[in-house]
Amino acid sequence: MNDRQALGQAGEAAAAQYLKERGYGILEKNFRCTVGEIDLIATKDDFLVFIEVKTRKAGSPVHPSLSVTARKQAKVRQVGEVYCSTHPRMVLQPRFDVISVEMGEGKEFVEHIENAF
């Protein structure tokens, strides 16, 4: 595993912990299908939440959330549609969130953007 992959995995773990502490139920981590992948799928209240996690080292000149481009948003929506079609009993309202994680010196800063796109 390279440094970039390790950073991404640490960010996803931090995001999952953040969500659990706020009452989200984590259904899937790194859900993959032929269309692509979603980092986290969770439930909260009446929502089925598809979450894209972006992680950067602290001090990075670009905020992590800015790397969720229109193309990435479309891909996440497509994967969300596949998930819903393969889980027909899941009748919650879908929502698409972004979690930005900045990692540094043993600490992480997590920012959660609900209904990001």
Secondary structure, 3 states (H helix, E strand, C coil): CCHHHHHHHHHHHHHHHHHHHCCCEEEEEEEECCCCEEEEEEEECCEEEEEEEEEEECCCCCCHHHHCCHHHHHHHHHHHHHHHHHCCCCCCEEEEEEEEEEEECCEEEEEEECCCC
